[in-house]
Amino acid sequence: MEPYDLAVVGGGVVGCAVAREASKYELSCALLEAKADVGAGTSKANTAIWHTGFDAKTGTLEQRLLARSYMLLLDYVPDRGIPHEKTGAVLIAWNEDQLASLEGIVEKAHANGVADVRLLSVEEVYELEPHVNRDALGGVMVPGESIICPFTVPLSYAYEAVMNGARLYREFPVGKIEEDGGVHVLSGPGGEVKARFVVNAAGLNSDVIDGMFGFDRFHVTPRRGELIVFDKLSRPLVNHVLLPVPTERTKGVLVSPTVFGNIMVGPTAEDLEDKEATCTSKAGLEYLWAKGEAIVSKLMKEEVTCTYAGLRAATEFKDYQVFSHPEKRYLCLGGIRSTGLSASLGIAEYAMELLAEAGLSLEEKKEFRKVRMPYIGQKEKRPYQSEEKIREDPDFGRVVCHCERVTLGEIRRALRSPVPPGTLEGLKRRTRCMQGRCQGFYCSADVAHVFQTEAQKEDHPGEASHE
Ligand SMILES: Cc1cc2nc3c(=O)[nH]c(=O)nc-3n(C[C@H](O)[C@H](O)[C@H](O)COP(=O)(O)OP(=O)(O)OC[C@H]3O[C@@H](n4cnc5c(N)ncnc54)[C@H](O)[C@@H]3O)c2cc1C
């Protein structure tokens, strides 16, 4: 097989964004993902805030790429139908020290180009958020902070990458990278792929892949973040993303609406060594419970729908670990810790600039195929609510997952998508099925049956239009 011009290792939100960006050009690109699906690592378990970068350290690469990405996403997100809500965020001070730091937070936001950030009096905080506890002292309004669907973003990138010619290899954990006459040979239990240029977007394993190129310059320490998701009946209790005053180490525990109509509390920040430790813990949940009580105690009387945890690719450094090595035709996009969802398009654009400088020839394609993603949020109409859709295909009126109102038509559509789900987990992220109150207790058997029978019917997955 001819070597690819470019191989991207890691199909998280960053790797998918890079593969999508690369697919705009006349070059061959392979996206290599260890798991059965894209977006199944850290990118599936975050807090799902589309950050403005108002609180990022001024002048860092992270801050620069967040600011650029925010602008790029302003076009991309609505155009592709990605569920999002511009709720804005209210940052709240709960003690005198925090109150004293608010002016500095506004100044930093302005220095970062987020000009609409402003101080709030305590009266304004309560006007905006009538249900928060009564011991707030003041706040800051960040109008641009938004909530977004964390599943649809990487999927949208991956769909577009594949639709525009990138080749996705799933269950392809890269275990070795060797140089063979100007070509990298990437191999592992999934087989062998050759490529002239390699981008390392391996998230928690970005240090390991970096090591395969002979470097030992950063170590990824998984920083676990646990979260609690509350039932949709709690949604009226919170209007904005409620932020704490951030510390040097973490953005702290926030209370936020989700695009699925829930409220969540989290995340924790705990350094571990195990890169697979995505279980929640008694201590973590107790900590979150106490934090939630201190912010909106009314919320803690509501039903819990689920808990989950994700692992940030934290390193000993505070900034992204981006290194370009033209002599090795290698680009490292490591340590993209707590803002990668928001910064993804900015990172991808920057990656292409660095690859071009390193000698990768970038000739723009005449045509780029765009995707329109199936809407799985709560705010706009879903297929089961649309007479027109149901008339078009009665399976959009046949509900399989009752908690989240996911229909047979949506499951079938997901199975025909440019990157069909290989597993029920993947189907969950594409449709929302089994993510509701019952967490699949009532519907998982039906969903599994539909998944199996429909998957068998599909001779040509990936051919259906997503418009
Ligand atoms: C609790 C928590 C809250 C967060 N909240 C937010 C937020 O609100 N907003 C925001 O913007 N960001 C947030 N983030 C950060 C964001 O989720 C990450 O920065 C982003 O998902 C990182 O994407 P990635 O592609 O670098 O990593 P990943 O999503 O982990 O992708 C890396 C991929 O590489 C694959 N891989 C690893 N090794 C190999 C190998 N050897 N061969 C092939 N493939 C390999 C993995 O399977 C994985 O799929 C949060 C993170 C956490 C944990």
The ligand as a Gaussian input file, in Angstrom:
#p B3LYP/6-31G(d) Opt

LIG

0 1
 C      -13.754000      16.136000      33.707000
 C      -13.385000      16.906000      32.476000
 C      -14.049000      18.084000      32.161000
 C      -13.717000      18.798000      31.009000
 N      -14.468000      19.872000      30.651000
 C      -14.226000      20.502000      29.482000
 C      -15.058000      21.549000      29.060000
 O      -16.049000      21.860000      29.702000
 N      -14.748000      22.191000      27.902000
 C      -13.651000      21.840000      27.149000
 O      -13.406000      22.483000      26.142000
 N      -12.865000      20.818000      27.515000
 C      -13.134000      20.132000      28.656000
 N      -12.355000      19.081000      29.046000
 C      -11.173000      18.753000      28.253000
 C      -11.475000      17.994000      26.997000
 O      -12.401000      16.960000      27.224000
 C      -10.159000      17.430000      26.480000
 O       -9.198000      18.454000      26.375000
 C      -10.316000      16.789000      25.115000
 O      -11.354000      15.839000      25.115000
 C       -9.015000      16.139000      24.712000
 O       -9.192000      15.582000      23.452000
 P       -8.057000      14.673000      22.833000
 O       -8.498000      14.359000      21.466000
 O       -6.739000      15.335000      23.032000
 O       -8.032000      13.392000      23.778000
 P       -8.974000      12.101000      23.775000
 O      -10.391000      12.423000      23.632000
 O       -8.578000      11.281000      24.955000
 O       -8.529000      11.363000      22.450000
 C       -7.312000      10.699000      22.342000
 C       -7.589000       9.410000      21.602000
 O       -6.374000       8.760000      21.337000
 C       -6.596000       7.386000      21.403000
 N       -5.307000       6.735000      21.612000
 C       -4.543000       6.744000      22.721000
 N       -3.443000       6.020000      22.514000
 C       -3.493000       5.562000      21.255000
 C       -2.636000       4.746000      20.461000
 N       -1.483000       4.253000      20.942000
 N       -3.015000       4.441000      19.189000
 C       -4.187000       4.925000      18.668000
 N       -5.029000       5.690000      19.396000
 C       -4.683000       6.015000      20.660000
 C       -7.553000       7.229000      22.569000
 O       -8.257000       6.008000      22.513000
 C       -8.438000       8.443000      22.421000
 O       -9.624000       8.176000      21.732000
 C      -12.651000      18.350000      30.195000
 C      -11.974000      17.165000      30.520000
 C      -12.354000      16.433000      31.622000
 C      -11.687000      15.133000      31.906000

